[in-house]
């Protein structure tokens, strides 16, 4: 709700507003470093962060905190499945965990604290 499905990095496969979501992103040649052929981490962060924002049931939200971990390298042709889950909500803060897997191997995970700007006038993230 805080972003449109067209703004999710990758393809939005499933969304249950306020609960969970799944997206798919295929790693392409444009996403990797020329020398190492390993994907730039910004693409996985964008997939995870945009999916987390999409499932938040608030008209406007931003990322307040992101605790991320890159677990394994991603290469051209890898199919990245991101699964996001709202763990809990406290006031105007939403705690979302996202895991990205390439088939069965976890390659990235994140814990986000997303903040709804509507509840506090947008003065504090």
Secondary structure, DSSP 8 states (H G I E B T S, - for coil): --S-GGGSSSEEEEEETTTEEEEEEE--GGGB-TTT-BB-HHHHHHHHHHHHHHH--SSSEEEEEEEEEE-S--BTT-EEEEEEEEEEEETTEEEEEEEEEETTEEEEEEEEEEEESTTTTT---
